[in-house]
């Protein structure tokens, strides 16, 4: 192909049904080969890019037919004669941008960084326009390990979110998505909801905040906080389950993942007495959390069994993946606190969701918007596809 004459045509004009049929019909009898065809429509204006091969000996006839058809359709036409096909793309990565709003400043900096690292943005598409804007860029000649931290710094400085993942078959197929619960799947901290019933919420919340920032050993802090629950009746669990507030987009995320046949799991430093019913209400079967010791219908102020700390969360991710027959490369972990760091590092994609600074700095990508279903955009699914799945449910 490298030594064959080809013709590149760019057409811009009002989008209307039948445009493609008219264009292709005009040149159909010339034996022309379509090597590439791309089209994008923005606010009723279409841009069509054609790459044609097997050109007729009388090239002027082909060009005249394209020009005549474009004139009738009200399209502007640019034709470039040359040799060969599109160059092969190597070292391809997918860059997903999210912003509310996503500004020209953000895209300018992304483009500058990609170019500075020797990459090129080959294609793009919009994944969502509400309640945020999300764009997916296909970048060639780029290295994930170098591009990801450079873009993460820019995103943190300019106020948008970005994810960088390898392109190719690795983005396709079934995955396991494992989430933390407190301040991730839900907007609350379960232990604080329990402590509210004991009149000690503020005390417990202060310890929780320090533990999630990584300032305190999680196991020790958990035992300290659980002592504040001593004497509460077990009936408090049902009240707390009713009080739990899902994160915006949490139900959509879980339902869509299940529609796709993905496996979903919850692993929590909270308590199975609340996390279990919550998981059941969402149809999630992979669940692991701490258990509270009970005697005579009341909490003893102690944890029953080993504490689910950061090492246990990572091990739970591995166990869930093994049960699903999936390699760790096909897992996604989502969390917000220091207790999630090992799990985020072990997963194929670790997502820090409205996380503490240390977690944002360590994760593969950080989402700072409040919508948990934005994780779907990182996996390559568009808002329209999500809404279509919901309509069919």
N, C-alpha and C positions, 0 to 999 in steps of 0.2 A: 504493500500500500504506500510505502514511503516515496516511491517514485511515480505515483499516479496523480494526475491532475484532479483536484477536488474544488468544489465551489462552496463558500460559506455565505449564507444569506441571513440578514437580520431584518425582520419586518415588525413594524410598530403601528398600531391603529386601534380602532374601537372593537372591543370584543363582541362577537355575535355568533350565534349558532351557524354552522356550515362553513366557517372560515377555513378550517383544515381541509374539508372536502373540496372546496373551491381551489385552494392552492395546489393540492396534490393532483386534482383532476386536470389542472392546466398543463401539467408536465408528465402526466401518466403515460402518454403514448411515446415518450422519448427513451424508454428503457433506463431511466435514471434510478440509481440506487440511493436510498436514504441511509446515511451512515449515522446521523444523530439528529434528534428533534427535541427541542425543549421549548416550553411555553410557560409564561407567568402572566397573571392578570392582576393588575392593581387598579382598584377603583374604576373598573370598566375599560381600562386600556390594556391591550394585550401586547406582549413582546414575544415574538417567535424567532427562534434561532434554528437554522437548518444547515446541515452539512451534507452535501450531495456528492456522490461518486458515480462511476460508470457514465461519464458525461458524453453527450452526443458529439459527433465530429463538428456539427454546426452549433457551436456553443451560443451563438447570438440568438438562435431560436429559443433555447431554454431561457435565456435572460429576458428576451422580449415577452415570453409567455408569463414569466413571473411578474415582470413590470406591468403588463397589461392587467393582470388579475389584481395586483395591489392597487392600481389606479381605480379599478371598479369598486374595490372594497374600502377605499379611503385609507390605505396603508402607506407608510413611508418604507422604502426599500433601500438597503445597502448591500452590495454584492462585492465579495472579495475572492478573486481567483488565487489558487495556491496549489501546494503539493502536500499530500499526506493527510492523515487523520489527526484527531486530537492526540497530544502526547500522552504516553502512559503515566498514570498517577502512582506515586510510591509513598510509603510511610504516611498513610492517610489517617487522620484523626477527626473526631467529631467534637466540635465546640458548641455547647448549648448556652445561650445567653438568656437571662431572665431579668426583667426590670419592671418597676411600677413607679414611674415610667422608665422605658428604655430609651436613652437619649443618644443623639448623634455623637456626643462626646464619648460615650461608652464604646460605640462601634468604631470610632476613630482610633481610640487607644488599642482596642483589640486588633484592628487592622495593622496598626503600627508595630505591635509586638509580634504578630504573625510574620510580617515582612522582615523585621529585624532578625528573626530566627531562621530566615531562609524559606519560610512556608508560603503557600499561596491559597487563597480562598477560592475554591473551584465552583462550589454551588451553595445555595442557601434556600431555606424555606421557613415560613412562619409556622410555629407550632401552636401558638395561642395569642389571642389579642385581648382577652379579658379573663379574670380580673387583673392579669398582668400580660405583658408582651414577652413572648419567648421565641427566639430565633435559633435555628440549627444551621451551623456552618460546616461544610465538608472541606477540610483543609488537607492539602497534600504537602509532601516534603517537610513534615513536622515530626518532632519527637515529643511524646506525651510527657516524659520525665522532665523535659526542659520547659515545655510550653505551659504545663499545668501550674507550676509555682509562679511563673511570670504573670500569667493572667489572674491568678488568685490575688496577688499583691495589688494589681490594678483594680480589680473588682472591689476589694476592701477599701481602697482609697477613694474611688469614685462612686460607690454606692449601688452596685448591681451585683448579680449572682452569675457565676460561670461554672461550667463543668467541662472537663476535657477527658475524652475516652477514646480508646482505639476504635477505628472503624472496622468494617468487615463482618464476617459471620459471627464473631463473638458477641455482637449486639443483638443477634437474632436468637429465637428459641426460648425455651422455658427457663425460668430463674426461681430462686428462693429469695424472698424479701423478709428480713427479720428486723423488727422494730423494738426499740425501747418503748416504755409505756408512759411514765410520768414526764410531763412537759414535752412529749413527742407525740404519741398517739392521742394523748389527752392533754388538756390545758392545765391540769391540776397535778399536785403531788399527793398521792393517796395517803401517805403517812400524815400529812398536814390536815387532810380532811378528817382522818381518824382523831388526830390530836385536838381538833376543834371541839369534838364531843367531850374531851377531857379538860377543856379550858386551857390548853397549853400550846395552842397553834403557833403563836409568835416565837416561843422558845424553840420549838421543833423546826420551824421554818428557817431560823437563823443558822442552825446546825446543818440543815439540808443544803443551804446555799453554799456554805463553806466546803461541804463534802463534794458538791457538784463542780466546784471550781478546782478541786484537787488539793485543797489545803488540809484536809483531814483524811485519815484512813477510812475508807468507806465502811468496812466491817465494824470498826470501833464506833463510828458515828451512828451506824444503824442500831447497834445494841443500846447506845445512849438514848436515842430517840424512842425506841420501842419501850423503854422503861417508863416513858411518860404515858403509855397507853394502859398501864396496869389497872385492872379493875373494870375496864369497859365491858359491857355485855356483848355477846356475839351478835345480838340483834343490830348492832351498829353497822355491820357489814352491808346489810341490805340498804340501809339509809345512805351509806357512802356510794354504793353502786348507783343509786338513783341520782346522787348529786354530781357524779362525774360528768365532765363536759368534754366531748370529743374535740380534737383540734379541727379547725376548718379544713375541709377536704379529706378528712380521715376516712369517712365512710365511702366516699367516691374512690379513693385510692384502693382500699381493700376490695371493694366490689369489682372494680375494673381488673385488678390483678387476678381475682378468682375467675372472671370472665375469660381472661387470657390463658387460664390453666396454670398460672404461676402458683407456687407454694408460698404461704404467708405464715410467719411465726412471730410470737411476742416473747421477749425475755426481759424480765424486770427485776430491779432491786426492790420493788414494792412487794405486794402481798397477794398470794394466789387466791385468797378469800374474796378479793375484789377483782383482780385481773382475770381470774377464771370465768366468772359470769360475764365480764365485759367481752372476753374473747368469744365465748359461746354466742353472744348476741350478734357478733360480726361474722360468725361462721369460721372462726380460726381454731384449728385443732392443735397446732404446735405451740405449746405454752409452757413457760418455766418461770417461777418466781419464788420468793421467800414464803414461808408459812409461819404463822403466829401460834405460839403455844397457848392452849386453852385448858382451863380447869374449872369444873363446875359452872360451865356456861359463861365464864368471864376470862378476859385476857390476863395472862400472868405477868406481862411485861418482858417476856423473853421470846426469842426466835426459836422455832422448832427446826432443828437440822442445820446443815451448812448454809452460810450466807451466800447469796448470789452476788458476788463481787465482779470486778472487771475481768478477772481470769475465767470465772465461771461463765460469764456472758459469752466470751470468745469460744469456750469449749461447747456451750450450748449451740452456737451457730454451727460449729463443725458437726455436732450430733444431728441437728436438723437436716443439714446438707446430706449427710450420710444416709439418713432415713429416706430422703427423697431421691437418692442416687445421683446427686449433682456435685460437681467439683466446686471448690471454694471460688474459683474464677467466675462461676455463674451465680454468685450470691451478692446480695445488696444488704448492707446494714445501715440503719438510721438511728441516730441518737443525739443527745444534747450535752451529756455531762462527762466528767472524767471517768466515771464508772463504765462508759461505753468505748473508751479509747482502744482497748485490745480487740474488741469486736469489730470496730470500724477498720482497724489495721488488717485484720484477718480476712475480711470480705473482699470480693472482687471489686466492689465499689462501696466506699464508705462515705456516707452523707451526714454531715453535721447539720442538724436542723435547729435553727434559732439557738445555737449552742454557745457555751462559754468560750472565751477567747482561746484557751489552750486546745480545746477540741476543734475549733474552726481551723486553727493553724496546722493541726495534725491530719485532718480528714482529707480524702481525695477531693471532695467538693463541699461547699457550704451553701445552704439555703437560708437566707435571712428574711424571706417573705413568710407570712403566717400560714400559707396554704400547703398542707401536707401532700395534696395530690399533684403538686408541682414535680414531685419525684417521677411521675409518669413522663414528663417532658425529657428528663435526663435519660430515660430509657428509649426515647425516640418516638413516643406516641403523641399525636396532636390532640388539641382540644376537641376538634370535630370527631375524631375517632373515639374519644372518651364519651362524648355525648351520644354518638351512634350506638355504642355498647350499652349505655344506660337505657336508651329507647327500646332496645331489643330485650332487655332484661325482664 
